[in-house]
């Protein structure tokens, strides 16, 4: 997994946790930290999470071989 994919996965998890907080408790952590939903910093975070989601969506449909995943080799002993 490349560094970009790891960052995208981390941002997607952050976004998912934020949506969970909104859904369960009506609490937007990103807006609270960055000064409201309309603040520039919060909008940047929302945009980065959205881009990360698109990157992960592309990864979801990539064949396993392209992701560098290999099956464990069976040893004959």
Phi, psi and omega in degrees: 000129182284168179298319178299318179294322178293318177296317178298319179295318178298315179295324178293321177295317177301316178297319179295318178296320178296317178294325175297317177296320178295315183293318184273323189236001185054042182235116180263101184296318180299314179296323179294316182291320189256013171089033177105158183294333183273353181291153182299318182295317179296319179296324177295316179298315178300318180295318179295321177295320178296317177296319178298320177299320178294320178298316180291330176296319176297317180297328181299326184259005176284140175298150183303324182297325182286340180276356178084012181273130179239150178282145178296142180278138178273126178266141178259100180239000000 
